[in-house]
Amino acid sequence: MSMETPNGLVSFPVTKLLMIGSIVLPLAASVMNSKYLFILHYEPFISQYGQYWRMLTFQLSAINESDVILIVLIWYHFRNLERLMGSYKYICVIVLALIYTTVILSCSLIILNILTPWMFWNRLTTGPLPILLSLLHFYKEYTPRIYEFNILLARPWFKHSKNHLNKEQIVWKLNDQFILNAYILLLLLNQGIIGVSIGFTSWICGILIDQGLLPGINSFRLPFVKYLLFLNRNTSTFVSGNLHTNQRAQRFNDETNTVLPTLTSSSTRNSLGLNRYNTDTTNNNANNSFINSPVPQDANHVFRIDGGSSTNLLGDTNETINDEPPRPLGVQFLDTFRR
């Protein structure tokens, strides 16, 4: 499988939904002058008015325009996680991270203000910053790094020997994920010290979810989401992680049933890799039953004409069976800035 992520959002319905929601909700709140619904301050909303419902809304929308732009860009980079996990599991992991971060951060805010009022930790961040930092662990852990490069910083006024100049150099080793790291850093700095502390707590929460110390990563599933969000898709193949597995297999079966009767010569069979289909009646029946057998729902196979199979581990729907040739490092570096 090619390591290149498909362009656009056709194959990433959850990412598309999150990006649109991250823009529409702040815009609607700004037009209706209701940004206060997404602000959570212990004083006075919790201590005086008892508005505990704010603990359920503070992660739904950002109130700062720069935060909205950064959040949309980060969701776009996280589309690799949707390709890796599959859309259904990806949205389940997001909801799981939302539940854990909401409970941990809200309870910490209340407990610390009750036990240590002199600390005066009065607010939580607005927007899905905790969710993004939880997913950042999954992105760093399971997304491959395509390339790395070094940036050498040196004082230009030094004209001594090369050995002396090397002592004055600062080497920055970066990889293809440095743009996402910059977005995350800017998002944390926009929220101030509270954003850095909450981001670190959420990142630890993502590690605990991945390691199974916070349960649900393998068992938590939303019951009706696949029917509500993907009405135009085949739900049986959607659960298996590849939306077009059955369609490809059925199309292959139809083509094979029309091609095999015409391939009678042994030379033609050998040239196409069909020598296992001999003239023996028993073998022919077995092969025909193998071809016409339904695709198992727990597998993610795409059958080839030579009788083998290739497995699409990432569940991508727009990938062809044959991988494209690797590109030079310079072309990959330029493509990073073209997207």
RAGI-V7861 format. One record per pair of residues at least 12 apart in sequence whose C-alpha atoms are under 10 Angstrom apart, sorted by the first residue. I is the first residue (numbers start at 1). J is the second residue. Records with the same first field share a line. If there is no record, write none. Layout:
# RAGI-V7861
I: J ; J
This chain:
# RAGI-V7861
1: 310 ; 311 ; 312 ; 313 ; 314 ; 316 ; 319 ; 320 ; 321 ; 322 ; 323 ; 324
2: 319 ; 320 ; 321 ; 322 ; 323 ; 324 ; 325 ; 326
3: 143 ; 144 ; 145 ; 146 ; 323 ; 324 ; 326
4: 80 ; 146 ; 319 ; 323 ; 324 ; 326 ; 332
5: 79 ; 80 ; 83 ; 316 ; 318 ; 319
6: 79 ; 80 ; 83 ; 316 ; 317 ; 318 ; 319
7: 318 ; 339
8: 76 ; 79 ; 339
9: 76 ; 79
10: 317 ; 318
11: 79 ; 82 ; 83 ; 87 ; 243 ; 315 ; 316 ; 317 ; 318
12: 76 ; 79 ; 80 ; 81 ; 82 ; 83 ; 86 ; 87 ; 316 ; 317
13: 79 ; 82 ; 87 ; 88 ; 229 ; 230
14: 75 ; 79 ; 82 ; 86 ; 87 ; 88 ; 90 ; 91 ; 229 ; 230
15: 72 ; 75 ; 76 ; 77 ; 78 ; 79 ; 80 ; 81 ; 82 ; 87 ; 90 ; 91
16: 72 ; 75 ; 76 ; 79
17: 75 ; 229
18: 71 ; 72 ; 75 ; 76 ; 91
19: 68 ; 69 ; 71 ; 72 ; 73 ; 74 ; 75 ; 76
20: 72
21: 60 ; 61 ; 72
22: 60 ; 61 ; 62 ; 67 ; 68 ; 69 ; 71 ; 72 ; 75 ; 127 ; 128
23: 61 ; 62 ; 65 ; 68 ; 69 ; 71 ; 72
24: 61
25: 60 ; 61 ; 62 ; 63 ; 68
26: 38 ; 60 ; 61 ; 62 ; 63 ; 64 ; 65 ; 68 ; 127
27: 61 ; 62 ; 63 ; 65 ; 68
29: 61 ; 62 ; 63
30: 63
34: 63
35: 61 ; 62 ; 63 ; 64
36: 54 ; 58 ; 63
37: 53 ; 54 ; 57 ; 58 ; 60 ; 61 ; 63
38: 54 ; 55 ; 56 ; 57 ; 58 ; 59 ; 60 ; 61 ; 62 ; 63 ; 125 ; 126 ; 127
39: 54 ; 55 ; 57 ; 58 ; 59 ; 61 ; 62 ; 63 ; 123 ; 124 ; 125 ; 126 ; 127
40: 52 ; 53 ; 54 ; 55 ; 56 ; 57 ; 58 ; 59 ; 106 ; 122 ; 123 ; 124 ; 125 ; 126
41: 54 ; 55 ; 58 ; 109 ; 121 ; 122 ; 123 ; 124 ; 125
42: 106 ; 109 ; 110 ; 113 ; 120 ; 121 ; 122 ; 123 ; 124
43: 113 ; 120 ; 121 ; 122 ; 123
44: 122
46: 110 ; 122
47: 110 ; 113 ; 114
52: 106
54: 106
55: 102 ; 103 ; 105 ; 106 ; 107 ; 124
56: 98 ; 99 ; 102 ; 103 ; 106
57: 102 ; 126 ; 127 ; 128
58: 102 ; 124 ; 125 ; 126 ; 127 ; 128
59: 98 ; 101 ; 102 ; 124 ; 125 ; 126 ; 127 ; 128 ; 129 ; 130 ; 131
60: 98 ; 126 ; 127 ; 128 ; 129
61: 126 ; 127 ; 128 ; 129
62: 125 ; 126 ; 127 ; 128 ; 129
63: 125 ; 126 ; 127
64: 126 ; 127 ; 190 ; 191
66: 186 ; 187 ; 190
67: 126 ; 127 ; 128 ; 129 ; 183 ; 186 ; 187 ; 188 ; 190 ; 191
68: 127 ; 128 ; 187
69: 183 ; 187
70: 180 ; 182 ; 183 ; 184 ; 185 ; 186 ; 187
71: 127 ; 128 ; 129 ; 132 ; 183 ; 184 ; 187
73: 179 ; 180 ; 183 ; 184
74: 132 ; 136 ; 179 ; 180 ; 181 ; 182 ; 183 ; 184 ; 187
75: 132 ; 180
76: 180
77: 139 ; 177 ; 179 ; 180
78: 132 ; 135 ; 136 ; 138 ; 139 ; 143 ; 180
79: 139
80: 139 ; 142 ; 143 ; 144 ; 314
81: 135 ; 136 ; 138 ; 139 ; 142 ; 143 ; 314
82: 314 ; 315 ; 316
83: 241 ; 242 ; 313 ; 314 ; 315 ; 316 ; 317
84: 139 ; 142 ; 143 ; 241 ; 313 ; 314 ; 315 ; 316
85: 142 ; 241 ; 313 ; 314 ; 315 ; 316
86: 238 ; 239 ; 240 ; 241 ; 242 ; 243 ; 313 ; 314 ; 315 ; 316
87: 226 ; 230 ; 238 ; 239 ; 241 ; 242 ; 243 ; 315
88: 221 ; 222 ; 225 ; 226 ; 229 ; 230 ; 238 ; 239 ; 240 ; 241
89: 217 ; 218 ; 220 ; 221 ; 222 ; 239 ; 241
90: 135
91: 221 ; 222 ; 225 ; 226
92: 216 ; 217 ; 218 ; 219 ; 220 ; 221 ; 222 ; 223 ; 225
93: 131 ; 134 ; 135 ; 206 ; 209 ; 210 ; 216 ; 217 ; 218 ; 220 ; 221 ; 222
94: 131 ; 132 ; 134 ; 135
95: 131 ; 220 ; 221 ; 222
96: 131 ; 206 ; 209 ; 214 ; 215 ; 216 ; 217 ; 220 ; 221 ; 222
97: 130 ; 131 ; 132 ; 133 ; 134 ; 135 ; 202 ; 205 ; 206 ; 209 ; 214 ; 216 ; 217
98: 128 ; 130 ; 131 ; 132 ; 134 ; 202
99: 131
100: 130 ; 131 ; 134 ; 202 ; 205 ; 206 ; 209 ; 214
101: 128 ; 129 ; 130 ; 131 ; 134 ; 198 ; 201 ; 202 ; 203 ; 205 ; 206
102: 130 ; 131 ; 202
104: 201 ; 202 ; 205
105: 124 ; 125 ; 130 ; 198 ; 201 ; 202
106: 123 ; 124
108: 121
109: 121 ; 122 ; 123 ; 124
110: 122
121: 194
122: 194
123: 194
124: 191 ; 194 ; 195 ; 198
125: 188 ; 190 ; 191 ; 192 ; 194 ; 195 ; 196 ; 198 ; 199
126: 191 ; 195
129: 184 ; 187 ; 188 ; 191 ; 195 ; 198 ; 199 ; 202
130: 195 ; 198 ; 199 ; 200 ; 201 ; 202 ; 203 ; 205 ; 206
131: 199 ; 202 ; 203 ; 205 ; 206
132: 184 ; 199 ; 202 ; 203 ; 206
133: 184 ; 188 ; 198 ; 199 ; 200 ; 201 ; 202 ; 203 ; 204 ; 205 ; 206
134: 199 ; 200 ; 201 ; 202 ; 203 ; 204 ; 205 ; 206 ; 207 ; 208 ; 209 ; 210
135: 202 ; 203 ; 205 ; 206 ; 207 ; 209 ; 210
136: 180 ; 181 ; 184 ; 202 ; 203 ; 206 ; 207
137: 202 ; 203 ; 204 ; 205 ; 206 ; 207 ; 208 ; 209 ; 210
138: 203 ; 206 ; 207 ; 209 ; 210
139: 177
140: 177
141: 207 ; 210
143: 177
144: 176 ; 177
145: 175 ; 176 ; 177
146: 175 ; 176 ; 177 ; 329 ; 332 ; 333
147: 174 ; 175 ; 176 ; 177 ; 329 ; 332 ; 333
148: 173 ; 174 ; 175 ; 176 ; 177 ; 178 ; 329 ; 333
149: 172 ; 173 ; 174 ; 175 ; 176 ; 329 ; 333
150: 170 ; 171 ; 172 ; 173 ; 174 ; 175
151: 169 ; 170 ; 171 ; 172 ; 173 ; 174
152: 166 ; 168 ; 169 ; 170 ; 171 ; 172 ; 173
153: 166 ; 168 ; 169 ; 170 ; 171 ; 172
154: 166 ; 167 ; 168 ; 169 ; 170 ; 171
155: 168 ; 169 ; 170
156: 168
175: 333
176: 332 ; 333 ; 336
177: 336
179: 336 ; 337
184: 199
187: 199
188: 200
226: 238 ; 239
234: 246 ; 247
236: 297 ; 298
237: 295 ; 296 ; 297 ; 298 ; 299 ; 300
238: 297 ; 315
239: 297 ; 298
240: 296 ; 297 ; 298 ; 299 ; 300 ; 315
241: 297 ; 298 ; 299 ; 300 ; 312 ; 313 ; 314 ; 315 ; 316 ; 317
242: 297 ; 299 ; 300 ; 301 ; 302 ; 312 ; 313 ; 314 ; 315 ; 316 ; 317
243: 300 ; 315 ; 316 ; 317 ; 318
244: 300 ; 302 ; 315 ; 316 ; 317 ; 318
245: 295 ; 296 ; 297 ; 299 ; 300 ; 301 ; 302 ; 303 ; 312 ; 315 ; 317
246: 294 ; 295 ; 296 ; 297 ; 300 ; 301 ; 302
247: 295 ; 302
248: 301 ; 302 ; 303
249: 291 ; 292 ; 293 ; 294 ; 295 ; 301 ; 302 ; 303 ; 304
250: 291 ; 292 ; 293 ; 294 ; 295 ; 303
252: 291 ; 292 ; 302 ; 303 ; 304 ; 305
253: 288 ; 290 ; 291 ; 292 ; 293 ; 294 ; 303 ; 305
254: 291 ; 292
255: 305
256: 288 ; 291 ; 292 ; 305
257: 288 ; 291 ; 292
260: 274 ; 277 ; 288
263: 277
264: 277 ; 278 ; 279
266: 278 ; 279
269: 306
270: 306
272: 305 ; 306
273: 305 ; 306 ; 307 ; 308
274: 305 ; 306 ; 307
275: 306
276: 306 ; 307
277: 307
287: 307
290: 307
291: 303 ; 307
299: 311 ; 312 ; 313
300: 312 ; 313 ; 314 ; 315
301: 313
302: 321
303: 321
304: 321
310: 322
